Amino acid sequence: MNKEVISDKQGIATIVWFIIGSSSVFIMGMKAKQDLWIAIILAVLMAIPMALIYSRLHYIFPGKDLFSIIEFCFGKFIGKLIVLLFTCFFLYWASDVSVNYGSFIFTVSFDATPMIVPMMILIGLCGWGAKNGIEVLGRYSEFFLKMPMFFLVLIILLLMPDINIRNIKPIAYNGIKPIIKGALNAFSFPFAQIIAFSIAFSNFKKIKKSPGKIYIIGLLIGGIILFTSSLISILVIGINEGETRYYSIYTAVSRINIGVMIQSIEVIVSTIFILGGFIKIAILIICTCKGIAKLFEITDYRFIVIPITLLTINLSFFQYESVMHYYEFQTDTWFYFTFVFQVFFPIIIWIISEIKKSSLKNFGK
């Protein structure tokens, strides 16, 4: 298998797009109500230790991805069982994100078109991106990264007249419990989802510095963008409307209407959402293919990208009954469903890795 080496800028840009992609039309941490801005800050702080764990694993095992590390830590038999679990999780996750995009396109644009049609087009493009590899996706991410930052500033300026500071008052009125719930939701979706890069990334230009730099800076930039977009949106539409809308940020931006020249700014949000979706689904397909390649000892994961892409399309069609079903699963179940993969397994793998590394050092002496 050819080594896919990613630069620091490409890695950071890819993580930023991955974080903001499928989150850019949602207000994060809605369970915290008007305190969602506190919940998002807590979620980012909770994700930082996990990012450090992922980067530490890259440092201990240079040139290896999480699946290879799992086999080293747990042995061939148990290791392959854990890899199988992760592979199934990534396949489910890829189809889950695909449903998100299909539902959005169907709801806001093509309500007379069967939802599977835009999903097939998008997932097909993602399969092409996955086949080109993480280096190509990194270059795309770096090239387009300035776009969401520029338009975020533009949207903030255009929404300034509609901002009402009373929409986030009183602070902590409902106590700490809703804030914690909102933080846990925002942690699992999208910040802890950077677990995918422990598989997508394996080779860095500077192994001692690059992993930590890429994970932390990417996480912080993505966190700042989502914090700002969620806060501005809730300041504009308020908590009551925010809770009743599936795509709250899209709703807030659709209020921008300045004369004849500046209308339909929400198209920008849709574009950012779909670009992020392309990168995110492509990376999840790569992770799934790498898992299958590890299980069956296939040398190049690209060999199975096309069948996995087709399988993702099929699964996404049957996964949820409606947008409401999808939204309820994300807000009520996703954290518990993903905790074992985003937190439990990575911590166990890291602890075993440190023990084995220490043992090997002592044995060498």
KEMI-826683 format. One record per residue (C-alpha): residue number from 1; residue in one letter; x, y, z. Coordinates in steps of 0.25 Angstrom, whole numbers. Each point is the difference from the previous one (the first is absolute). Layout:
BEGIN
pos:NUM	code:a	u:X	v:Y	w:Z
...
This chain:
BEGIN
pos:1	code:m	u:0	v:0	w:0
pos:2	code:n	u:5	v:14	w:-4
pos:3	code:k	u:3	v:9	w:12
pos:4	code:e	u:-9	v:12	w:0
pos:5	code:v	u:7	v:11	w:7
pos:6	code:i	u:-8	v:12	w:4
pos:7	code:s	u:5	v:14	w:3
pos:8	code:d	u:-3	v:8	w:13
pos:9	code:k	u:-9	v:10	w:-8
pos:10	code:q	u:-7	v:-11	w:-7
pos:11	code:g	u:-3	v:-8	w:12
pos:12	code:i	u:-5	v:12	w:8
pos:13	code:a	u:-9	v:4	w:-12
pos:14	code:t	u:-5	v:-14	w:-1
pos:15	code:i	u:-4	v:-1	w:15
pos:16	code:v	u:-7	v:14	w:-1
pos:17	code:w	u:-8	v:-4	w:-12
pos:18	code:f	u:-3	v:-14	w:7
pos:19	code:i	u:-5	v:7	w:13
pos:20	code:i	u:-8	v:12	w:-7
pos:21	code:g	u:-5	v:-9	w:-12
pos:22	code:s	u:-13	v:-7	w:5
pos:23	code:s	u:-1	v:10	w:12
pos:24	code:s	u:-1	v:13	w:-8
pos:25	code:v	u:-15	v:1	w:-1
pos:26	code:f	u:-3	v:-5	w:15
pos:27	code:i	u:1	v:8	w:12
pos:28	code:m	u:9	v:-8	w:10
pos:29	code:g	u:-3	v:-3	w:14
pos:30	code:m	u:-15	v:3	w:-1
pos:31	code:k	u:-3	v:-8	w:13
pos:32	code:a	u:7	v:11	w:7
pos:33	code:k	u:-11	v:10	w:-5
pos:34	code:q	u:5	v:14	w:1
pos:35	code:d	u:13	v:-5	w:7
pos:36	code:l	u:4	v:-7	w:-13
pos:37	code:w	u:12	v:9	w:-1
pos:38	code:i	u:6	v:-5	w:13
pos:39	code:a	u:-3	v:-15	w:-4
pos:40	code:i	u:8	v:2	w:-13
pos:41	code:i	u:12	v:5	w:8
pos:42	code:l	u:-1	v:-11	w:9
pos:43	code:a	u:-1	v:-10	w:-11
pos:44	code:v	u:13	v:5	w:-7
pos:45	code:l	u:7	v:0	w:13
pos:46	code:m	u:-5	v:-15	w:2
pos:47	code:a	u:5	v:-3	w:-14
pos:48	code:i	u:14	v:5	w:2
pos:49	code:p	u:5	v:-12	w:9
pos:50	code:m	u:-5	v:-9	w:-11
pos:51	code:a	u:7	v:7	w:-11
pos:52	code:l	u:13	v:-1	w:9
pos:53	code:i	u:-2	v:-15	w:1
pos:54	code:y	u:-2	v:-2	w:-15
pos:55	code:s	u:12	v:8	w:-3
pos:56	code:r	u:8	v:-7	w:11
pos:57	code:l	u:-4	v:-14	w:-7
pos:58	code:h	u:6	v:6	w:-13
pos:59	code:y	u:13	v:4	w:7
pos:60	code:i	u:2	v:-14	w:7
pos:61	code:f	u:-3	v:-7	w:-13
pos:62	code:p	u:5	v:8	w:-12
pos:63	code:g	u:-6	v:-4	w:-13
pos:64	code:k	u:-11	v:-9	w:6
pos:65	code:d	u:-15	v:3	w:0
pos:66	code:l	u:-9	v:-4	w:12
pos:67	code:f	u:-4	v:-13	w:-6
pos:68	code:s	u:15	v:-5	w:0
pos:69	code:i	u:2	v:6	w:14
pos:70	code:i	u:-12	v:-8	w:5
pos:71	code:e	u:6	v:-13	w:-6
pos:72	code:f	u:13	v:3	w:7
pos:73	code:c	u:-7	v:3	w:14
pos:74	code:f	u:-10	v:-12	w:0
pos:75	code:g	u:6	v:-10	w:-9
pos:76	code:k	u:-5	v:-6	w:-13
pos:77	code:f	u:-13	v:-6	w:4
pos:78	code:i	u:-6	v:10	w:10
pos:79	code:g	u:6	v:11	w:-8
pos:80	code:k	u:-7	v:-4	w:-13
pos:81	code:l	u:-13	v:-1	w:8
pos:82	code:i	u:2	v:14	w:5
pos:83	code:v	u:3	v:5	w:-14
pos:84	code:l	u:-12	v:-7	w:-5
pos:85	code:l	u:-9	v:8	w:10
pos:86	code:f	u:7	v:13	w:-4
pos:87	code:t	u:-2	v:-3	w:-15
pos:88	code:c	u:-15	v:-3	w:2
pos:89	code:f	u:0	v:13	w:8
pos:90	code:f	u:6	v:8	w:-11
pos:91	code:l	u:-9	v:-6	w:-11
pos:92	code:y	u:-12	v:4	w:8
pos:93	code:w	u:5	v:13	w:3
pos:94	code:a	u:3	v:3	w:-15
pos:95	code:s	u:-14	v:-4	w:-3
pos:96	code:d	u:-5	v:9	w:12
pos:97	code:v	u:7	v:12	w:-6
pos:98	code:s	u:-6	v:-3	w:-14
pos:99	code:v	u:-14	v:0	w:6
pos:100	code:n	u:3	v:14	w:6
pos:101	code:y	u:4	v:5	w:-13
pos:102	code:g	u:-11	v:-6	w:-8
pos:103	code:s	u:-11	v:5	w:10
pos:104	code:f	u:6	v:14	w:-1
pos:105	code:i	u:0	v:0	w:-15
pos:106	code:f	u:-14	v:-6	w:0
pos:107	code:t	u:-6	v:9	w:10
pos:108	code:v	u:5	v:14	w:-5
pos:109	code:s	u:2	v:-2	w:-15
pos:110	code:f	u:-5	v:-13	w:-7
pos:111	code:d	u:-13	v:-4	w:8
pos:112	code:a	u:-6	v:-6	w:-13
pos:113	code:t	u:12	v:-8	w:-3
pos:114	code:p	u:2	v:-14	w:7
pos:115	code:m	u:10	v:2	w:11
pos:116	code:i	u:9	v:-11	w:-5
pos:117	code:v	u:3	v:7	w:-12
pos:118	code:p	u:9	v:12	w:6
pos:119	code:m	u:6	v:-10	w:10
pos:120	code:m	u:4	v:-9	w:-12
pos:121	code:i	u:7	v:12	w:-7
pos:122	code:l	u:7	v:5	w:13
pos:123	code:i	u:4	v:-14	w:5
pos:124	code:g	u:5	v:-4	w:-14
pos:125	code:l	u:9	v:13	w:0
pos:126	code:c	u:5	v:-4	w:14
pos:127	code:g	u:4	v:-13	w:-5
pos:128	code:w	u:8	v:6	w:-11
pos:129	code:g	u:7	v:9	w:11
pos:130	code:a	u:3	v:-12	w:8
pos:131	code:k	u:6	v:-7	w:-11
pos:132	code:n	u:9	v:12	w:-2
pos:133	code:g	u:5	v:-1	w:14
pos:134	code:i	u:2	v:9	w:12
pos:135	code:e	u:11	v:8	w:-6
pos:136	code:v	u:-9	v:5	w:-11
pos:137	code:l	u:-11	v:2	w:10
pos:138	code:g	u:10	v:8	w:8
pos:139	code:r	u:3	v:9	w:-12
pos:140	code:y	u:-15	v:3	w:-3
pos:141	code:s	u:-2	v:3	w:15
pos:142	code:e	u:12	v:10	w:0
pos:143	code:f	u:-4	v:6	w:-13
pos:144	code:f	u:-15	v:3	w:5
pos:145	code:l	u:3	v:3	w:15
pos:146	code:k	u:-1	v:15	w:-1
pos:147	code:m	u:-14	v:-1	w:-6
pos:148	code:p	u:-7	v:-3	w:13
pos:149	code:m	u:8	v:10	w:8
pos:150	code:f	u:-3	v:11	w:-10
pos:151	code:f	u:-15	v:-2	w:-1
pos:152	code:l	u:-1	v:-2	w:15
pos:153	code:v	u:5	v:14	w:2
pos:154	code:l	u:-9	v:5	w:-11
pos:155	code:i	u:-12	v:-7	w:6
pos:156	code:i	u:3	v:6	w:14
pos:157	code:l	u:1	v:14	w:-6
pos:158	code:l	u:-13	v:-2	w:-7
pos:159	code:l	u:-8	v:-6	w:12
pos:160	code:m	u:5	v:11	w:10
pos:161	code:p	u:-13	v:8	w:-1
pos:162	code:d	u:-8	v:-13	w:3
pos:163	code:i	u:8	v:-3	w:13
pos:164	code:n	u:-8	v:0	w:13
pos:165	code:i	u:9	v:-3	w:12
pos:166	code:r	u:-12	v:-3	w:8
pos:167	code:n	u:-1	v:-13	w:-7
pos:168	code:i	u:12	v:-6	w:8
pos:169	code:k	u:-5	v:5	w:14
pos:170	code:p	u:-1	v:-3	w:11
pos:171	code:i	u:13	v:-8	w:1
pos:172	code:a	u:-1	v:-14	w:6
pos:173	code:y	u:-15	v:3	w:4
pos:174	code:n	u:-3	v:-15	w:-2
pos:175	code:g	u:12	v:-5	w:9
pos:176	code:i	u:13	v:-7	w:-4
pos:177	code:k	u:-7	v:-13	w:-5
pos:178	code:p	u:-5	v:5	w:-14
pos:179	code:i	u:14	v:6	w:-2
pos:180	code:i	u:6	v:-13	w:2
pos:181	code:k	u:-10	v:-8	w:-9
pos:182	code:g	u:3	v:11	w:-11
pos:183	code:a	u:15	v:-1	w:2
pos:184	code:l	u:0	v:-16	w:-1
pos:185	code:n	u:-9	v:1	w:-13
pos:186	code:a	u:10	v:10	w:-6
pos:187	code:f	u:12	v:-8	w:5
pos:188	code:s	u:-5	v:-13	w:-7
pos:189	code:f	u:-5	v:8	w:-13
pos:190	code:p	u:9	v:6	w:-5
pos:191	code:f	u:12	v:2	w:8
pos:192	code:a	u:4	v:-14	w:5
pos:193	code:q	u:-3	v:-5	w:-15
pos:194	code:i	u:15	v:3	w:-3
pos:195	code:i	u:2	v:-14	w:4
pos:196	code:a	u:-1	v:-3	w:-15
pos:197	code:f	u:13	v:7	w:-2
pos:198	code:s	u:8	v:-10	w:9
pos:199	code:i	u:-3	v:-10	w:-12
pos:200	code:a	u:0	v:10	w:-12
pos:201	code:f	u:13	v:6	w:4
pos:202	code:s	u:12	v:-9	w:2
pos:203	code:n	u:12	v:8	w:-6
pos:204	code:f	u:4	v:14	w:4
pos:205	code:k	u:12	v:9	w:-5
pos:206	code:k	u:4	v:2	w:14
pos:207	code:i	u:-4	v:-11	w:9
pos:208	code:k	u:5	v:6	w:13
pos:209	code:k	u:-8	v:13	w:-2
pos:210	code:s	u:-10	v:-2	w:-11
pos:211	code:p	u:-11	v:-9	w:6
pos:212	code:g	u:-3	v:9	w:13
pos:213	code:k	u:1	v:13	w:-8
pos:214	code:i	u:-10	v:-6	w:-11
pos:215	code:y	u:-10	v:-5	w:10
pos:216	code:i	u:0	v:11	w:10
pos:217	code:i	u:0	v:12	w:-10
pos:218	code:g	u:-10	v:-7	w:-9
pos:219	code:l	u:-9	v:-2	w:12
pos:220	code:l	u:1	v:14	w:5
pos:221	code:i	u:-3	v:6	w:-13
pos:222	code:g	u:-12	v:-9	w:-3
pos:223	code:g	u:-4	v:3	w:14
pos:224	code:i	u:1	v:15	w:-1
pos:225	code:i	u:-8	v:0	w:-14
pos:226	code:l	u:-11	v:-9	w:6
pos:227	code:f	u:-1	v:8	w:13
pos:228	code:t	u:-1	v:13	w:-8
pos:229	code:s	u:-10	v:-5	w:-9
pos:230	code:s	u:-9	v:-6	w:10
pos:231	code:l	u:1	v:12	w:10
pos:232	code:i	u:-4	v:10	w:-11
pos:233	code:s	u:-11	v:-9	w:-5
pos:234	code:i	u:-7	v:-1	w:14
pos:235	code:l	u:2	v:15	w:2
pos:236	code:v	u:-8	v:2	w:-13
pos:237	code:i	u:-11	v:-11	w:1
pos:238	code:g	u:-1	v:-2	w:15
pos:239	code:i	u:-1	v:-14	w:7
pos:240	code:n	u:-14	v:-2	w:-3
pos:241	code:e	u:1	v:0	w:-15
pos:242	code:g	u:14	v:-6	w:1
pos:243	code:e	u:-6	v:-13	w:7
pos:244	code:t	u:-11	v:-1	w:-11
pos:245	code:r	u:8	v:1	w:-12
pos:246	code:y	u:9	v:-12	w:-5
pos:247	code:y	u:10	v:9	w:-7
pos:248	code:s	u:0	v:12	w:9
pos:249	code:i	u:13	v:7	w:-6
pos:250	code:y	u:-6	v:-1	w:-14
pos:251	code:t	u:-13	v:6	w:6
pos:252	code:a	u:8	v:12	w:6
pos:253	code:v	u:8	v:3	w:-12
pos:254	code:s	u:-13	v:0	w:-9
pos:255	code:r	u:-4	v:12	w:7
pos:256	code:i	u:10	v:8	w:-7
pos:257	code:n	u:-6	v:9	w:-10
pos:258	code:i	u:6	v:13	w:-4
pos:259	code:g	u:-7	v:6	w:-12
pos:260	code:v	u:1	v:-6	w:-13
pos:261	code:m	u:15	v:-3	w:0
pos:262	code:i	u:2	v:-8	w:12
pos:263	code:q	u:-10	v:-12	w:1
pos:264	code:s	u:0	v:-15	w:2
pos:265	code:i	u:13	v:0	w:8
pos:266	code:e	u:-4	v:-13	w:5
pos:267	code:v	u:5	v:-6	w:-13
pos:268	code:i	u:14	v:3	w:6
pos:269	code:v	u:-3	v:-9	w:12
pos:270	code:s	u:-6	v:-11	w:-8
pos:271	code:t	u:13	v:0	w:-9
pos:272	code:i	u:9	v:0	w:13
pos:273	code:f	u:-9	v:-12	w:5
pos:274	code:i	u:1	v:-8	w:-13
pos:275	code:l	u:16	v:3	w:-1
pos:276	code:g	u:2	v:-5	w:14
pos:277	code:g	u:-9	v:-12	w:-2
pos:278	code:f	u:8	v:-4	w:-12
pos:279	code:i	u:13	v:0	w:8
pos:280	code:k	u:-6	v:-7	w:12
pos:281	code:i	u:-7	v:-11	w:-7
pos:282	code:a	u:12	v:-3	w:-9
pos:283	code:i	u:9	v:-1	w:13
pos:284	code:l	u:-10	v:-9	w:7
pos:285	code:i	u:0	v:-9	w:-13
pos:286	code:i	u:15	v:0	w:1
pos:287	code:c	u:-1	v:-4	w:15
pos:288	code:t	u:-10	v:-11	w:-4
pos:289	code:c	u:9	v:-5	w:-11
pos:290	code:k	u:12	v:0	w:8
pos:291	code:g	u:-7	v:-9	w:11
pos:292	code:i	u:-4	v:-10	w:-11
pos:293	code:a	u:14	v:0	w:-6
pos:294	code:k	u:6	v:-3	w:14
pos:295	code:l	u:-10	v:-11	w:3
pos:296	code:f	u:2	v:-7	w:-13
pos:297	code:e	u:15	v:4	w:-2
pos:298	code:i	u:-2	v:8	w:-13
pos:299	code:t	u:12	v:8	w:-3
pos:300	code:d	u:-7	v:12	w:-6
pos:301	code:y	u:-14	v:5	w:5
pos:302	code:r	u:-3	v:7	w:-13
pos:303	code:f	u:-3	v:-13	w:-6
pos:304	code:i	u:-13	v:-1	w:8
pos:305	code:v	u:-5	v:15	w:0
pos:306	code:i	u:-10	v:-2	w:-11
pos:307	code:p	u:-8	v:-12	w:7
pos:308	code:i	u:1	v:7	w:13
pos:309	code:t	u:-6	v:13	w:-6
pos:310	code:l	u:-11	v:-8	w:-6
pos:311	code:l	u:-3	v:-7	w:13
pos:312	code:t	u:0	v:14	w:7
pos:313	code:i	u:-11	v:5	w:-10
pos:314	code:n	u:-8	v:-13	w:3
pos:315	code:l	u:1	v:2	w:15
pos:316	code:s	u:-3	v:14	w:0
pos:317	code:f	u:-13	v:-2	w:-7
pos:318	code:f	u:-5	v:-9	w:11
pos:319	code:q	u:6	v:6	w:12
pos:320	code:y	u:-11	v:10	w:5
pos:321	code:e	u:-15	v:1	w:-2
pos:322	code:s	u:0	v:15	w:-1
pos:323	code:v	u:8	v:13	w:3
pos:324	code:m	u:-7	v:0	w:14
pos:325	code:h	u:5	v:-14	w:3
pos:326	code:y	u:14	v:4	w:-4
pos:327	code:y	u:0	v:13	w:8
pos:328	code:e	u:-5	v:-8	w:13
pos:329	code:f	u:11	v:-10	w:-2
pos:330	code:q	u:11	v:10	w:-1
pos:331	code:t	u:-5	v:8	w:13
pos:332	code:d	u:-4	v:-12	w:9
pos:333	code:t	u:8	v:-12	w:-4
pos:334	code:w	u:12	v:4	w:-8
pos:335	code:f	u:9	v:3	w:12
pos:336	code:y	u:-3	v:-14	w:7
pos:337	code:f	u:2	v:-7	w:-14
pos:338	code:t	u:13	v:6	w:-3
pos:339	code:f	u:7	v:2	w:14
pos:340	code:v	u:6	v:-14	w:-1
pos:341	code:f	u:7	v:3	w:-13
pos:342	code:q	u:3	v:15	w:3
pos:343	code:v	u:5	v:-1	w:14
pos:344	code:f	u:0	v:-14	w:7
pos:345	code:f	u:8	v:-8	w:-11
pos:346	code:p	u:10	v:12	w:-3
pos:347	code:i	u:3	v:2	w:15
pos:348	code:i	u:2	v:-16	w:2
pos:349	code:i	u:9	v:0	w:-13
pos:350	code:w	u:8	v:12	w:5
pos:351	code:i	u:3	v:-6	w:14
pos:352	code:i	u:4	v:-14	w:-6
pos:353	code:s	u:9	v:7	w:-10
pos:354	code:e	u:7	v:8	w:11
pos:355	code:i	u:2	v:-13	w:8
pos:356	code:k	u:5	v:-8	w:-12
pos:357	code:k	u:10	v:11	w:-4
pos:358	code:s	u:5	v:1	w:14
pos:359	code:s	u:2	v:-15	w:1
pos:360	code:l	u:7	v:0	w:-13
pos:361	code:k	u:10	v:11	w:5
pos:362	code:n	u:2	v:-8	w:13
pos:363	code:f	u:3	v:-13	w:-8
pos:364	code:g	u:9	v:7	w:-9
pos:365	code:k	u:8	v:5	w:12
